[in-house]
Amino acid sequence: MNVALWIIQIVLAAAFLIAGTTKVLTPKEKLRERMAWVDDFSQTSVRLIGTAEILGALGLILPAATGIAPILTPIAAVGLVIIMIGAAITHVRRKEPAIVPVNIVLLVLAVIVAWGRFGPYQL
């Protein structure tokens, strides 16, 4: 199970690192083409969401890999769960149900990491 958790952590970290970097580095006007939800948020809010995603991605890997404060890994997973809950709520409110399953899959994977790293497969 430890190997499975590592695979999930790496996949989640890659997904959130890419998504977060895109939100931080791309102007809101360009993001609008791929992410219509940005119209509901300020540029600062979009960048803060992206920064949280980047920090979550780093938190999934670095503490566990280095052995420095490994408790931060499941905490990062919980943070990403919260972000995905907010994302799913935003997409439901905007009547974008096609995107919600992606949010749910990422949420479930983050819950698995949090459960495993807080519980039986602590680092």
N, CA, C and O atoms as a printed pandas DataFrame, in Angstrom:
     atom_number atom_name residue_name chain_id  residue_number  x_coord  y_coord  z_coord
0              1         N          MET        A               1    0.832   -1.207    0.000
1              2        CA          MET        A               1    0.000    0.000    0.000
2              3         C          MET        A               1    0.869    1.260    0.000
3              4         O          MET        A               1    0.482    2.283   -0.566
4              5         N          ASN        A               2    2.041    1.185    0.635
5              6        CA          ASN        A               2    2.927    2.336    0.659
6              7         C          ASN        A               2    3.315    2.762   -0.759
7              8         O          ASN        A               2    3.375    3.954   -1.061
8              9         N          VAL        A               3    3.578    1.780   -1.626
9             10        CA          VAL        A               3    3.936    2.093   -3.013
10            11         C          VAL        A               3    2.748    2.745   -3.727
11            12         O          VAL        A               3    2.922    3.705   -4.478
12            13         N          ALA        A               4    1.552    2.225   -3.492
13            14        CA          ALA        A               4    0.357    2.814   -4.104
14            15         C          ALA        A               4    0.167    4.256   -3.649
15            16         O          ALA        A               4   -0.182    5.121   -4.454
16            17         N          LEU        A               5    0.394    4.520   -2.362
17            18        CA          LEU        A               5    0.274    5.893   -1.865
18            19         C          LEU        A               5    1.295    6.810   -2.522
19            20         O          LEU        A               5    0.978    7.947   -2.871
20            21         N          TRP        A               6    2.520    6.320   -2.692
21            22        CA          TRP        A               6    3.536    7.132   -3.369
22            23         C          TRP        A               6    3.128    7.445   -4.806
23            24         O          TRP        A               6    3.306    8.568   -5.277
24            25         N          ILE        A               7    2.584    6.453   -5.495
25            26        CA          ILE        A               7    2.142    6.683   -6.884
26            27         C          ILE        A               7    1.040    7.740   -6.907
27            28         O          ILE        A               7    1.068    8.654   -7.732
28            29         N          ILE        A               8    0.076    7.616   -6.005
29            30        CA          ILE        A               8   -1.018    8.598   -5.942
30            31         C          ILE        A               8   -0.457    9.981   -5.612
31            32         O          ILE        A               8   -0.865   10.972   -6.218
32            33         N          GLN        A               9    0.468   10.058   -4.661
33            34        CA          GLN        A               9    1.066   11.338   -4.297
34            35         C          GLN        A               9    1.764   11.982   -5.490
35            36         O          GLN        A               9    1.630   13.185   -5.714
36            37         N          ILE        A              10    2.501   11.194   -6.247
37            38        CA          ILE        A              10    3.222   11.736   -7.408
38            39         C          ILE        A              10    2.258   12.224   -8.475
39            40         O          ILE        A              10    2.451   13.294   -9.051
40            41         N          VAL        A              11    1.213   11.433   -8.741
41            42        CA          VAL        A              11    0.217   11.832   -9.751
42            43         C          VAL        A              11   -0.494   13.112   -9.315
43            44         O          VAL        A              11   -0.648   14.043  -10.105
44            45         N          LEU        A              12   -0.926   13.151   -8.058
45            46        CA          LEU        A              12   -1.590   14.356   -7.550
46            47         C          LEU        A              12   -0.657   15.562   -7.583
47            48         O          LEU        A              12   -1.056   16.654   -7.987
48            49         N          ALA        A              13    0.575   15.361   -7.161
49            50        CA          ALA        A              13    1.529   16.468   -7.150
50            51         C          ALA        A              13    1.747   17.011   -8.555
51            52         O          ALA        A              13    1.794   18.225   -8.750
52            53         N          ALA        A              14    1.878   16.132   -9.522
53            54        CA          ALA        A              14    2.068   16.583  -10.911
54            55         C          ALA        A              14    0.851   17.373  -11.390
55            56         O          ALA        A              14    0.993   18.438  -11.990
56            57         N          ALA        A              15   -0.340   16.848  -11.124
57            58        CA          ALA        A              15   -1.563   17.522  -11.571
58            59         C          ALA        A              15   -1.699   18.906  -10.940
59            60         O          ALA        A              15   -2.000   19.883  -11.626
60            61         N          PHE        A              16   -1.474   18.978   -9.625
61            62        CA          PHE        A              16   -1.639   20.264   -8.944
62            63         C          PHE        A              16   -0.498   21.227   -9.237
63            64         O          PHE        A              16   -0.706   22.440   -9.256
64            65         N          LEU        A              17    0.689   20.713   -9.463
65            66        CA          LEU        A              17    1.803   21.585   -9.822
66            67         C          LEU        A              17    1.557   22.239  -11.179
67            68         O          LEU        A              17    1.788   23.436  -11.346
68            69         N          ILE        A              18    1.091   21.459  -12.139
69            70        CA          ILE        A              18    0.788   22.006  -13.467
70            71         C          ILE        A              18   -0.364   23.005  -13.384
71            72         O          ILE        A              18   -0.269   24.115  -13.909
72            73         N          ALA        A              19   -1.447   22.608  -12.725
73            74        CA          ALA        A              19   -2.620   23.491  -12.623
74            75         C          ALA        A              19   -2.280   24.768  -11.865
75            76         O          ALA        A              19   -2.669   25.859  -12.280
76            77         N          GLY        A              20   -1.559   24.636  -10.759
77            78        CA          GLY        A              20   -1.214   25.805   -9.956
78            79         C          GLY        A              20   -0.286   26.752  -10.682
79            80         O          GLY        A              20   -0.472   27.969  -10.639
80            81         N          THR        A              21    0.721   26.196  -11.356
81            82        CA          THR        A              21    1.660   27.029  -12.100
82            83         C          THR        A              21    0.942   27.789  -13.211
83            84         O          THR        A              21    1.228   28.960  -13.459
84            85         N          THR        A              22    0.020   27.123  -13.866
85            86        CA          THR        A              22   -0.768   27.784  -14.916
86            87         C          THR        A              22   -1.541   28.969  -14.339
87            88         O          THR        A              22   -1.556   30.051  -14.927
88            89         N          LYS        A              23   -2.178   28.764  -13.194
89            90        CA          LYS        A              23   -2.970   29.839  -12.585
90            91         C          LYS        A              23   -2.092   30.997  -12.109
91            92         O          LYS        A              23   -2.504   32.155  -12.175
92            93         N          VAL        A              24   -0.906   30.694  -11.640
93            94        CA          VAL        A              24   -0.025   31.740  -11.124
94            95         C          VAL        A              24    0.615   32.549  -12.248
95            96         O          VAL        A              24    0.756   33.766  -12.133
96            97         N          LEU        A              25    1.002   31.882  -13.327
97            98        CA          LEU        A              25    1.782   32.550  -14.372
98            99         C          LEU        A              25    0.964   33.104  -15.542
99           100         O          LEU        A              25    1.455   33.954  -16.285
100          101         N          THR        A              26   -0.260   32.642  -15.713
101          102        CA          THR        A              26   -1.053   33.048  -16.871
102          103         C          THR        A              26   -2.014   34.166  -16.486
103          104         O          THR        A              26   -2.710   34.063  -15.476
104          105         N          PRO        A              27   -2.058   35.235  -17.280
105          106        CA          PRO        A              27   -3.023   36.310  -16.998
106          107         C          PRO        A              27   -4.466   35.784  -17.054
107          108         O          PRO        A              27   -4.781   34.861  -17.805
108          109         N          LYS        A              28   -5.305   36.384  -16.258
109          110        CA          LYS        A              28   -6.703   35.966  -16.152
110          111         C          LYS        A              28   -7.398   35.941  -17.515
111          112         O          LYS        A              28   -8.212   35.058  -17.785
112          113         N          GLU        A              29   -7.075   36.910  -18.368
113          114        CA          GLU        A              29   -7.712   36.990  -19.677
114          115         C          GLU        A              29   -7.420   35.738  -20.518
115          116         O          GLU        A              29   -8.294   35.252  -21.236
116          117         N          LYS        A              30   -6.195   35.224  -20.423
117          118        CA          LYS        A              30   -5.848   34.015  -21.167
118          119         C          LYS        A              30   -6.426   32.768  -20.504
119          120         O          LYS        A              30   -6.806   31.817  -21.187
120          121         N          LEU        A              31   -6.491   32.773  -19.186
121          122        CA          LEU        A              31   -7.071   31.631  -18.475
122          123         C          LEU        A              31   -8.545   31.460  -18.807
123          124         O          LEU        A              31   -9.058   30.342  -18.849
124          125         N          ARG        A              32   -9.216   32.574  -19.042
125          126        CA          ARG        A              32  -10.653   32.570  -19.327
126          127         C          ARG        A              32  -10.995   31.630  -20.481
127          128         O          ARG        A              32  -12.071   31.032  -20.494
128          129         N          GLU        A              33  -10.087   31.496  -21.450
129          130        CA          GLU        A              33  -10.333   30.630  -22.606
130          131         C          GLU        A              33  -10.484   29.164  -22.202
131          132         O          GLU        A              33  -11.264   28.428  -22.805
132          133         N          ARG        A              34   -9.734   28.741  -21.175
133          134        CA          ARG        A              34   -9.764   27.344  -20.739
134          135         C          ARG        A              34  -10.500   27.149  -19.418
135          136         O          ARG        A              34  -10.976   26.054  -19.117
136          137         N          MET        A              35  -10.587   28.205  -18.646
137          138        CA          MET        A              35  -11.182   28.122  -17.309
138          139         C          MET        A              35  -12.167   29.279  -17.138
139          140         O          MET        A              35  -11.808   30.333  -16.612
140          141         N          ALA        A              36  -13.384   29.082  -17.575
141          142        CA          ALA        A              36  -14.372   30.162  -17.535
142          143         C          ALA        A              36  -14.669   30.627  -16.116
143          144         O          ALA        A              36  -15.105   31.761  -15.915
144          145         N          TRP        A              37  -14.440   29.770  -15.137
145          146        CA          TRP        A              37  -14.739   30.118  -13.749
146          147         C          TRP        A              37  -13.928   31.303  -13.245
147          148         O          TRP        A              37  -14.316   31.929  -12.259
148          149         N          VAL        A              38  -12.819   31.628  -13.888
149          150        CA          VAL        A              38  -11.994   32.742  -13.401
150          151         C          VAL        A              38  -12.748   34.065  -13.443
151          152         O          VAL        A              38  -12.367   35.016  -12.760
152          153         N          ASP        A              39  -13.822   34.136  -14.243
153          154        CA          ASP        A              39  -14.632   35.357  -14.282
154          155         C          ASP        A              39  -15.253   35.668  -12.922
155          156         O          ASP        A              39  -15.567   36.821  -12.628
156          157         N          ASP        A              40  -15.430   34.630  -12.091
157          158        CA          ASP        A              40  -16.049   34.819  -10.785
158          159         C          ASP        A              40  -15.054   35.257   -9.710
159          160         O          ASP        A              40  -15.448   35.511   -8.572
160          161         N          PHE        A              41  -13.773   35.346  -10.061
161          162        CA          PHE        A              41  -12.725   35.631   -9.083
162          163         C          PHE        A              41  -11.790   36.717   -9.603
163          164         O          PHE        A              41  -11.649   36.909  -10.811
164          165         N          SER        A              42  -11.159   37.419   -8.677
165          166        CA          SER        A              42  -10.165   38.424   -9.063
166          167         C          SER        A              42   -8.876   37.722   -9.478
167          168         O          SER        A              42   -8.678   36.542   -9.185
168          169         N          GLN        A              43   -8.002   38.459  -10.164
169          170        CA          GLN        A              43   -6.697   37.908  -10.562
170          171         C          GLN        A              43   -5.931   37.454   -9.319
171          172         O          GLN        A              43   -5.274   36.414   -9.332
172          173         N          THR        A              44   -6.022   38.237   -8.257
173          174        CA          THR        A              44   -5.331   37.883   -7.008
174          175         C          THR        A              44   -5.853   36.570   -6.439
175          176         O          THR        A              44   -5.074   35.729   -5.991
176          177         N          SER        A              45   -7.158   36.397   -6.456
177          178        CA          SER        A              45   -7.744   35.155   -5.939
178          179         C          SER        A              45   -7.312   33.953   -6.771
179          180         O          SER        A              45   -6.996   32.896   -6.225
180          181         N          VAL        A              46   -7.298   34.115   -8.082
181          182        CA          VAL        A              46   -6.870   33.021   -8.959
182          183         C          VAL        A              46   -5.411   32.667   -8.668
183          184         O          VAL        A              46   -5.054   31.491   -8.616
184          185         N          ARG        A              47   -4.584   33.673   -8.481
185          186        CA          ARG        A              47   -3.164   33.418   -8.169
186          187         C          ARG        A              47   -3.002   32.776   -6.793
187          188         O          ARG        A              47   -2.133   31.924   -6.605
188          189         N          LEU        A              48   -3.828   33.177   -5.836
189          190        CA          LEU        A              48   -3.769   32.550   -4.513
190          191         C          LEU        A              48   -4.181   31.084   -4.581
191          192         O          LEU        A              48   -3.579   30.239   -3.919
192          193         N          ILE        A              49   -5.197   30.777   -5.372
193          194        CA          ILE        A              49   -5.605   29.384   -5.563
194          195         C          ILE        A              49   -4.458   28.599   -6.193
195          196         O          ILE        A              49   -4.147   27.488   -5.762
196          197         N          GLY        A              50   -3.838   29.179   -7.208
197          198        CA          GLY        A              50   -2.701   28.528   -7.856
198          199         C          GLY        A              50   -1.543   28.308   -6.898
199          200         O          GLY        A              50   -0.911   27.252   -6.911
200          201         N          THR        A              51   -1.266   29.301   -6.069
201          202        CA          THR        A              51   -0.188   29.178   -5.085
202          203         C          THR        A              51   -0.502   28.066   -4.083
203          204         O          THR        A              51    0.380   27.287   -3.722
204          205         N          ALA        A              52   -1.744   27.994   -3.639
205          206        CA          ALA        A              52   -2.146   26.924   -2.716
206          207         C          ALA        A              52   -1.979   25.556   -3.368
207          208         O          ALA        A              52   -1.558   24.602   -2.713
208          209         N          GLU        A              53   -2.306   25.457   -4.654
209          210        CA          GLU        A              53   -2.140   24.188   -5.363
210          211         C          GLU        A              53   -0.659   23.812   -5.480
211          212         O          GLU        A              53   -0.300   22.647   -5.309
212          213         N          ILE        A              54    0.187   24.779   -5.768
213          214        CA          ILE        A              54    1.632   24.512   -5.857
214          215         C          ILE        A              54    2.175   24.069   -4.498
215          216         O          ILE        A              54    2.922   23.094   -4.413
216          217         N          LEU        A              55    1.801   24.782   -3.442
217          218        CA          LEU        A              55    2.260   24.413   -2.104
218          219         C          LEU        A              55    1.748   23.028   -1.706
219          220         O          LEU        A              55    2.465   22.252   -1.074
220          221         N          GLY        A              56    0.503   22.725   -2.081
221          222        CA          GLY        A              56   -0.039   21.393   -1.813
222          223         C          GLY        A              56    0.733   20.315   -2.545
223          224         O          GLY        A              56    1.021   19.258   -1.984
224          225         N          ALA        A              57    1.071   20.583   -3.803
225          226        CA          ALA        A              57    1.841   19.617   -4.598
226          227         C          ALA        A              57    3.210   19.371   -3.961
227          228         O          ALA        A              57    3.643   18.226   -3.827
228          229         N          LEU        A              58    3.876   20.441   -3.575
229          230        CA          LEU        A              58    5.185   20.303   -2.931
230          231         C          LEU        A              58    5.058   19.585   -1.588
231          232         O          LEU        A              58    5.914   18.779   -1.222
232          233         N          GLY        A              59    3.990   19.882   -0.864
233          234        CA          GLY        A              59    3.755   19.256    0.433
234          235         C          GLY        A              59    3.465   17.769    0.349
235          236         O          GLY        A              59    3.724   17.030    1.298
236          237         N          LEU        A              60    2.934   17.328   -0.773
237          238        CA          LEU        A              60    2.681   15.898   -0.950
238          239         C          LEU        A              60    3.976   15.105   -1.089
239          240         O          LEU        A              60    4.030   13.932   -0.719
240          241         N          ILE        A              61    5.016   15.737   -1.620
241          242        CA          ILE        A              61    6.246   15.013   -1.955
242          243         C          ILE        A              61    7.408   15.334   -1.018
243          244         O          ILE        A              61    7.995   14.427   -0.429
244          245         N          LEU        A              62    7.741   16.604   -0.876
245          246        CA          LEU        A              62    8.988   16.975   -0.195
246          247         C          LEU        A              62    9.108   16.496    1.254
247          248         O          LEU        A              62   10.130   15.906    1.605
248          249         N          PRO        A              63    8.112   16.725    2.103
249          250        CA          PRO        A              63    8.280   16.256    3.489
250          251         C          PRO        A              63    8.436   14.737    3.582
251          252         O          PRO        A              63    9.249   14.234    4.358
252          253         N          ALA        A              64    7.660   14.023    2.793
253          254        CA          ALA        A              64    7.735   12.566    2.814
254          255         C          ALA        A              64    9.065   12.067    2.250
255          256         O          ALA        A              64    9.652   11.123    2.778
256          257         N          ALA        A              65    9.532   12.694    1.190
257          258        CA          ALA        A              65   10.766   12.244    0.538
258          259         C          ALA        A              65   12.010   12.578    1.359
259          260         O          ALA        A              65   12.979   11.818    1.369
260          261         N          THR        A              66   11.977   13.707    2.040
261          262        CA          THR        A              66   13.161   14.133    2.799
262          263         C          THR        A              66   13.150   13.641    4.241
263          264         O          THR        A              66   14.191   13.593    4.895
264          265         N          GLY        A              67   11.976   13.279    4.729
265          266        CA          GLY        A              67   11.865   12.880    6.126
266          267         C          GLY        A              67   11.832   14.064    7.071
267          268         O          GLY        A              67   11.846   13.888    8.289
268          269         N          ILE        A              68   11.788   15.271    6.521
269          270        CA          ILE        A              68   11.717   16.489    7.338
270          271         C          ILE        A              68   10.247   16.864    7.501
271          272         O          ILE        A              68    9.575   17.206    6.528
272          273         N          ALA        A              69    9.765   16.798    8.707
273          274        CA          ALA        A              69    8.363   17.121    9.040
274          275         C          ALA        A              69    7.380   16.351    8.160
275          276         O          ALA        A              69    6.544   16.968    7.500
276          277         N          PRO        A              70    7.458   15.007    8.133
277          278        CA          PRO        A              70    6.581   14.227    7.262
278          279         C          PRO        A              70    5.090   14.363    7.575
279          280         O          PRO        A              70    4.252   13.976    6.760
280          281         N          ILE        A              71    4.753   14.906    8.739
281          282        CA          ILE        A              71    3.349   15.156    9.057
282          283         C          ILE        A              71    2.727   16.149    8.081
283          284         O          ILE        A              71    1.506   16.194    7.933
284          285         N          LEU        A              72    3.566   16.944    7.416
285          286        CA          LEU        A              72    3.050   17.923    6.455
286          287         C          LEU        A              72    2.453   17.267    5.212
287          288         O          LEU        A              72    1.639   17.883    4.525
288          289         N          THR        A              73    2.843   16.032    4.912
289          290        CA          THR        A              73    2.303   15.359    3.722
290          291         C          THR        A              73    0.795   15.127    3.834
291          292         O          THR        A              73    0.062   15.526    2.929
292          293         N          PRO        A              74    0.294   14.495    4.914
293          294        CA          PRO        A              74   -1.168   14.345    4.988
294          295         C          PRO        A              74   -1.886   15.674    5.197
295          296         O          PRO        A              74   -3.037   15.827    4.788
296          297         N          ILE        A              75   -1.221   16.628    5.825
297          298        CA          ILE        A              75   -1.837   17.953    5.981
298          299         C          ILE        A              75   -2.003   18.608    4.608
299          300         O          ILE        A              75   -3.034   19.221    4.333
300          301         N          ALA        A              76   -0.995   18.480    3.752
301          302        CA          ALA        A              76   -1.100   19.005    2.388
302          303         C          ALA        A              76   -2.244   18.325    1.644
303          304         O          ALA        A              76   -2.977   18.974    0.897
304          305         N          ALA        A              77   -2.397   17.017    1.850
305          306        CA          ALA        A              77   -3.492   16.287    1.194
306          307         C          ALA        A              77   -4.844   16.822    1.649
307          308         O          ALA        A              77   -5.757   16.969    0.836
308          309         N          VAL        A              78   -4.982   17.113    2.932
309          310        CA          VAL        A              78   -6.237   17.685    3.446
310          311         C          VAL        A              78   -6.479   19.058    2.833
311          312         O          VAL        A              78   -7.611   19.394    2.485
312          313         N          GLY        A              79   -5.424   19.848    2.701
313          314        CA          GLY        A              79   -5.565   21.157    2.052
314          315         C          GLY        A              79   -6.064   21.031    0.621
315          316         O          GLY        A              79   -6.894   21.824    0.174
316          317         N          LEU        A              80   -5.560   20.039   -0.095
317          318        CA          LEU        A              80   -6.010   19.824   -1.474
318          319         C          LEU        A              80   -7.452   19.317   -1.519
319          320         O          LEU        A              80   -8.189   19.625   -2.456
320          321         N          VAL        A              81   -7.851   18.550   -0.521
321          322        CA          VAL        A              81   -9.259   18.135   -0.421
322          323         C          VAL        A              81  -10.141   19.372   -0.306
323          324         O          VAL        A              81  -11.167   19.473   -0.978
324          325         N          ILE        A              82   -9.744   20.302    0.537
325          326        CA          ILE        A              82  -10.524   21.536    0.731
326          327         C          ILE        A              82  -10.591   22.332   -0.574
327          328         O          ILE        A              82  -11.645   22.861   -0.928
328          329         N          ILE        A              83   -9.476   22.416   -1.281
329          330        CA          ILE        A              83   -9.471   23.124   -2.567
330          331         C          ILE        A              83  -10.426   22.451   -3.546
331          332         O          ILE        A              83  -11.149   23.137   -4.269
332          333         N          MET        A              84  -10.441   21.123   -3.582
333          334        CA          MET        A              84  -11.312   20.409   -4.521
334          335         C          MET        A              84  -12.779   20.523   -4.138
335          336         O          MET        A              84  -13.644   20.533   -5.013
336          337         N          ILE        A              85  -13.071   20.609   -2.854
337          338        CA          ILE        A              85  -14.454   20.858   -2.438
338          339         C          ILE        A              85  -14.898   22.220   -2.963
339          340         O          ILE        A              85  -15.989   22.354   -3.518
340          341         N          GLY        A              86  -14.051   23.222   -2.786
341          342        CA          GLY        A              86  -14.376   24.556   -3.306
342          343         C          GLY        A              86  -14.517   24.569   -4.813
343          344         O          GLY        A              86  -15.403   25.234   -5.350
344          345         N          ALA        A              87  -13.644   23.833   -5.506
345          346        CA          ALA        A              87  -13.725   23.770   -6.970
346          347         C          ALA        A              87  -15.033   23.121   -7.410
347          348         O          ALA        A              87  -15.699   23.614   -8.321
348          349         N          ALA        A              88  -15.403   22.013   -6.762
349          350        CA          ALA        A              88  -16.644   21.326   -7.134
350          351         C          ALA        A              88  -17.853   22.224   -6.888
351          352         O          ALA        A              88  -18.763   22.285   -7.715
352          353         N          ILE        A              89  -17.863   22.915   -5.760
353          354        CA          ILE        A              89  -18.969   23.838   -5.460
354          355         C          ILE        A              89  -19.044   24.937   -6.520
355          356         O          ILE        A              89  -20.128   25.269   -6.999
356          357         N          THR        A              90  -17.900   25.493   -6.881
357          358        CA          THR        A              90  -17.866   26.550   -7.904
358          359         C          THR        A              90  -18.436   26.044   -9.224
359          360         O          THR        A              90  -19.241   26.730   -9.854
360          361         N          HIS        A              91  -18.025   24.849   -9.647
361          362        CA          HIS        A              91  -18.502   24.320  -10.932
362          363         C          HIS        A              91  -19.986   23.966  -10.890
363          364         O          HIS        A              91  -20.685   24.133  -11.889
364          365         N          VAL        A              92  -20.474   23.483   -9.760
365          366        CA          VAL        A              92  -21.913   23.199   -9.634
366          367         C          VAL        A              92  -22.703   24.502   -9.710
367          368         O          VAL        A              92  -23.713   24.578  -10.410
368          369         N          ARG        A              93  -22.250   25.515   -8.999
369          370        CA          ARG        A              93  -22.940   26.815   -9.020
370          371         C          ARG        A              93  -22.940   27.441  -10.409
371          372         O          ARG        A              93  -23.893   28.118  -10.794
372          373         N          ARG        A              94  -21.865   27.211  -11.158
373          374        CA          ARG        A              94  -21.762   27.771  -12.507
374          375         C          ARG        A              94  -22.445   26.890  -13.550
375          376         O          ARG        A              94  -22.415   27.189  -14.744
376          377         N          LYS        A              95  -23.058   25.805  -13.089
377          378        CA          LYS        A              95  -23.733   24.858  -13.990
378          379         C          LYS        A              95  -22.747   24.276  -15.005
379          380         O          LYS        A              95  -23.004   24.259  -16.209
380          381         N          GLU        A              96  -21.604   23.798  -14.480
381          382        CA          GLU        A              96  -20.566   23.142  -15.282
382          383         C          GLU        A              96  -20.367   21.713  -14.761
383          384         O          GLU        A              96  -19.291   21.370  -14.271
384          385         N          PRO        A              97  -21.412   20.883  -14.870
385          386        CA          PRO        A              97  -21.336   19.549  -14.262
386          387         C          PRO        A              97  -20.305   18.623  -14.901
387          388         O          PRO        A              97  -19.897   17.647  -14.271
388          389         N          ALA        A              98  -19.882   18.892  -16.103
389          390        CA          ALA        A              98  -18.908   18.017  -16.769
390          391         C          ALA        A              98  -17.543   18.061  -16.087
391          392         O          ALA        A              98  -16.759   17.121  -16.218
392          393         N          ILE        A              99  -17.255   19.132  -15.368
393          394        CA          ILE        A              99  -15.947   19.289  -14.728
394          395         C          ILE        A              99  -15.931   18.680  -13.323
395          396         O          ILE        A              99  -14.867   18.321  -12.819
396          397         N          VAL        A             100  -17.087   18.564  -12.698
397          398        CA          VAL        A             100  -17.176   18.092  -11.318
398          399         C          VAL        A             100  -16.570   16.696  -11.120
399          400         O          VAL        A             100  -15.909   16.484  -10.103
400          401         N          PRO        A             101  -16.756   15.737  -12.028
401          402        CA          PRO        A             101  -16.126   14.422  -11.806
402          403         C          PRO        A             101  -14.602   14.490  -11.671
403          404         O          PRO        A             101  -14.017   13.720  -10.909
404          405         N          VAL        A             102  -13.963   15.390  -12.394
405          406        CA          VAL        A             102  -12.514   15.551  -12.261
406          407         C          VAL        A             102  -12.185   16.026  -10.850
407          408         O          VAL        A             102  -11.248   15.527  -10.226
408          409         N          ASN        A             103  -12.958   16.991  -10.346
409          410        CA          ASN        A             103  -12.761   17.470   -8.981
410          411         C          ASN        A             103  -12.948   16.343   -7.970
411          412         O          ASN        A             103  -12.195   16.234   -7.003
412          413         N          ILE        A             104  -13.953   15.512   -8.202
413          414        CA          ILE        A             104  -14.237   14.421   -7.268
414          415         C          ILE        A             104  -13.122   13.378   -7.284
415          416         O          ILE        A             104  -12.735   12.873   -6.231
416          417         N          VAL        A             105  -12.603   13.053   -8.465
417          418        CA          VAL        A             105  -11.505   12.081   -8.548
418          419         C          VAL        A             105  -10.280   12.601   -7.800
419          420         O          VAL        A             105   -9.673   11.870   -7.017
420          421         N          LEU        A             106   -9.917   13.857   -8.036
421          422        CA          LEU        A             106   -8.768   14.441   -7.337
422          423         C          LEU        A             106   -9.018   14.503   -5.837
423          424         O          LEU        A             106   -8.111   14.252   -5.044
424          425         N          LEU        A             107  -10.235   14.833   -5.448
425          426        CA          LEU        A             107  -10.605   14.875   -4.037
426          427         C          LEU        A             107  -10.447   13.497   -3.403
427          428         O          LEU        A             107   -9.848   13.377   -2.334
428          429         N          VAL        A             108  -10.974   12.461   -4.043
429          430        CA          VAL        A             108  -10.893   11.098   -3.500
430          431         C          VAL        A             108   -9.434   10.652   -3.377
431          432         O          VAL        A             108   -9.053   10.048   -2.375
432          433         N          LEU        A             109   -8.625   10.944   -4.386
433          434        CA          LEU        A             109   -7.210   10.575   -4.315
434          435         C          LEU        A             109   -6.507   11.289   -3.156
435          436         O          LEU        A             109   -5.683   10.693   -2.463
436          437         N          ALA        A             110   -6.833   12.550   -2.953
437          438        CA          ALA        A             110   -6.239   13.290   -1.844
438          439         C          ALA        A             110   -6.716   12.739   -0.496
439          440         O          ALA        A             110   -5.942   12.698    0.460
440          441         N          VAL        A             111   -7.978   12.319   -0.412
441          442        CA          VAL        A             111   -8.494   11.705    0.815
442          443         C          VAL        A             111   -7.746   10.401    1.103
443          444         O          VAL        A             111   -7.413   10.118    2.254
444          445         N          ILE        A             112   -7.484    9.617    0.075
445          446        CA          ILE        A             112   -6.743    8.367    0.253
446          447         C          ILE        A             112   -5.344    8.646    0.804
447          448         O          ILE        A             112   -4.879    7.954    1.710
448          449         N          VAL        A             113   -4.681    9.657    0.258
449          450        CA          VAL        A             113   -3.343   10.008    0.758
450          451         C          VAL        A             113   -3.431   10.470    2.212
451          452         O          VAL        A             113   -2.634   10.040    3.046
452          453         N          ALA        A             114   -4.385   11.337    2.519
453          454        CA          ALA        A             114   -4.530   11.822    3.892
454          455         C          ALA        A             114   -4.793   10.662    4.847
455          456         O          ALA        A             114   -4.170   10.576    5.905
456          457         N          TRP        A             115   -5.707    9.776    4.483
457          458        CA          TRP        A             115   -6.027    8.623    5.321
458          459         C          TRP        A             115   -4.793    7.743    5.523
459          460         O          TRP        A             115   -4.470    7.362    6.648
460          461         N          GLY        A             116   -4.115    7.428    4.434
461          462        CA          GLY        A             116   -2.970    6.535    4.522
462          463         C          GLY        A             116   -1.814    7.124    5.300
463          464         O          GLY        A             116   -1.179    6.426    6.091
464          465         N          ARG        A             117   -1.531    8.396    5.087
465          466        CA          ARG        A             117   -0.373    9.013    5.733
466          467         C          ARG        A             117   -0.660    9.462    7.166
467          468         O          ARG        A             117    0.267    9.558    7.969
468          469         N          PHE        A             118   -1.917    9.739    7.503
469          470        CA          PHE        A             118   -2.260   10.005    8.900
470          471         C          PHE        A             118   -2.380    8.692    9.662
471          472         O          PHE        A             118   -2.099    8.633   10.859
472          473         N          GLY        A             119   -2.801    7.632    8.956
473          474        CA          GLY        A             119   -3.130    6.368    9.603
474          475         C          GLY        A             119   -2.071    5.299    9.485
475          476         O          GLY        A             119   -0.950    5.458    9.968
476          477         N          PRO        A             120   -2.435    4.209    8.838
477          478        CA          PRO        A             120   -1.603    3.002    8.888
478          479         C          PRO        A             120   -0.278    3.078    8.129
479          480         O          PRO        A             120    0.599    2.244    8.354
480          481         N          TYR        A             121   -0.116    4.033    7.259
481          482        CA          TYR        A             121    1.103    4.082    6.432
482          483         C          TYR        A             121    1.857    5.396    6.626
483          484         O          TYR        A             121    2.312    6.026    5.670
484          485         N          GLN        A             122    1.973    5.786    7.891
485          486        CA          GLN        A             122    2.696    7.011    8.197
486          487         C          GLN        A             122    4.155    6.891    7.784
487          488         O          GLN        A             122    4.722    5.800    7.739
488          489         N          LEU        A             123    4.738    8.025    7.487
489          490        CA          LEU        A             123    6.154    8.040    7.091
490          491         C          LEU        A             123    7.048    8.266    8.268
491          492         O          LEU        A             123    8.269    8.308    8.116
